[in-house]
Amino acid sequence: MAGRKILLVEGPDDAHVIKHLCGKRGGPVVEVQQHGGIVRLLENLHLRLREASGDGDAVGIVVDADTDLSARWQSLRGRLIHAGYQDVPQAPGASGTILEPPTDPQSLLPRVGIWVMPDNRTTGILEDFLRLLIPQNSRLFAHVEASVRSIPAGERRFSAVAEPKALVHTWLAWQQEPGKPLGTAITAGFLGADTPEVTQLLAWLNRLFQS
C-alpha cells in the first residue's frame, strides 16, 4: 500500500510498546504521533485526518477503553461520522476496526483503523494488555499480585484504575535488569511478544497498513 502510515496514540508508552512489538515481530514501520492524552487526541483527530490523504494514506488510532468502553467508542464514532466516514459500527470489532475512505471522491480522507486497548471488548488500559504478555502461571507474578493487593489501605497511593500499572511496573522492577521502560522490556524479553494478543494487534496493523 502506497502512502503514509500514521499511527495516533495517547502518549509515549503506547508509542514505545507498539514500536518494540513491531520490531520484535516484524510489524509495519509507521509514523507514530503522540498527543499527550486522550483529550488532545480526540480534539486533534479531525485535523489529523485532514492532514492525511485519501491517496493511499492510512491512519491508525490506538486509545484506552479506560472505565467505559462504550463511551470511549462513541466519542470516536461521533467524530469519525462528523468527519465524513460512513458505516461506522456501533461497537468496535473484536479484532480491531478498519474503515474505508468515504465514497465521495472529493473527501480526500484516508483509510482509518481503530484499536481500543486492551482488546476492543473490555474496559482497561495499555497495562491491562501488557499483563497478558507476562508468562501465565508465573510464581513471581503471583507474588507481585499478592504484594500489590496486600498494601494497607492507608498506604495505597494509586486508584483501582491504575492497579494494572502498579502490577506491570512491579513485575519489571523485579527482573534481572530492574525498571526497564515498557518498550525495551519487550525487546529484553521481560514482556513476551509471542502471545495471541500481540498476534491479533499486529494482524490489525498489517491489515490496515499493508492492504
N, C-alpha and C positions, 0 to 999 in steps of 0.2 A: 504493500500500500504506500503510495507516494504521499508526500506532505508531512507536516509536523506531527509529532506525537507528544501531546501535552497532558500532564497529569496534575490536577489541582488537589492539594491536600491541606489539612488544617495547620500542621506545624512540622518542625524539623524531625521529630521522632517518626512520624508517618513517612516522611521522605527517605530517611536513612534506612528504615526497615524495608521498604519496597525496593530501594536501590540494591541493598545487600541480598535480598531474596532473589532478585533478577540476576545479580551477579553470580550467586551460588548455583542457581538452577538454569541459567541461560535464558532468562526472560528478556523482553524487549528493552532497548535503550530508549529512555523517554526524557523529556524536558519537564522537570518537576518544579511546580510553582507553589511555594508556601504562602499561607495567608494569615498566620498568627491567630488562628482560632476559627471556629465555625461561623461566628457572626460576620467577620470580614469576608470569609469565603462566599457566604450567601449574598452579601451586599455587592461583591465584585463579580458575581457569576455572569450576569448579563453582559458586562463589559468584556470578560474573558472570552465568552462565546463569540462576541462580535469581533474580537481581535483575531480569532482563528478564521479559517476559510473553509467554505464548502468544497474547495478544490483539493480533496484528498486529505485534509487535516482531520485529526481525531482528538477529542478531549475526554480524558477520564476524570472522574470525580470520586475521591475517597473521603468519606466522613464517618464519624462515630454515630451509632444509634443513640448513645447515652441512655437515659432512663425511659425514653419513649420512642420506639422505632417508628410507629405510625406518624407521630407528629414530625419527626425528622424527615421522613419520606414526603409527607405532604408539603413541607416547606420547600423541598427541592422540586417536587412535582409542579407546584404552582408557578415557580419561577421558570421552569422549562416550558410550560404551556404558554406563559406570557411571552417568552422569547420567540415562540412560533413552532415548537415541536408538537407533533401530532401523535395520538395513540399512546400517550404516556400512561403506563399501567397504574392501577390503584395501589399496588404494593410492589416492592422490589422483587425481582426474580431471585430464586434461591441460589442460582449460580452466577449472580450479577446481572445487571440490566444493560442493554445496549439499544440506543435509539438511532434510527437512520435520520439523515437530514430531512427537513421538510421538502415536500414535492415542489413547492414554488421555486423556480429557478432563480428568482430574484432574492431569495432569503440569504444565500451565501453562508448558511450555518453549517458547522462541522458535524460529523458523526459524534455521538456522545455516549459514554458508558458511566454507570454509577455502581459503586460498591459501598455498602453500608456495613461498617465494622460492628461486630466481629464476623458475622456470617450471613447477613441480609435477612435473617429470620428472627434474631433475638436481640434484646437490649444489651448494651455493653459498649466497650471502648477498645482501642487498639490492644491494650494489655490483656483483655479477655481473649483476643486472637492469639497473642503471644503465649499465653498459658497453654495453648494447645500444641505449642512447639517444644514443651518440656516433656521428657520421657514419661510415658504412663507407668504407673506403679513405682515411681521413683521414691525410695525411702527418704532421700534427702528432701525432696519437695513435700512429702508428707510432714516432715519435721518443720519445714518452712511454714506450711499452712497452720500447723498446731501452734507454732510460736507466734505468728501474727495474730491469730484469733484468741490467744490467751493473754494478750496485752490487757492489763487492768483498764476498766472503763475510764477512769480518771486520767490515764496516761495515753489513751488512744488519740493521736493528734490528727487523724485523717478520717474523712467521711466514709460511709459504706460504699459509695460510688467509686471512691479511689482505692478500695481494697485490692483490686487486681494489680494496680501499680505497686502497692506495697509488697504483694506476693512475688511479682516478677523481679522487682529490684532486689528483694532479699535473696531470692534464688541466685541472681547474678553476683551479689555480694559474697556469696559462699562458694564461688567457683575457684579454680586454680589461679586465675587472674581476676581478683575481685573487682567488681564495679565497672566492667566494660559497658560502653554505651550499647543501646539496643541493636543497632545495625551491626557493629563489629562483633557483638556477641553471637550473631548468626554466623558470620564468617568464621569465628573461632570454634563454632560447634556447641556452644553452651545453650543455644536455642536451635533446635533441629529444623532443617529446611525440607526434609523429606516426609512431610506429613500430608494426609489427604486435604487438609485445609489450605496448605500452601499450594498444592497442586491445583485446587479449584480457583484460588485467587489468580495464579499465573495463567490458567486457562482463560479466564475472563480478560486479562490484559492482552493475551495473544489474540483472542478473537477480536477485541476492539482495535488493536493497532496493526495487525498483520492481515486482516481480511482484504 
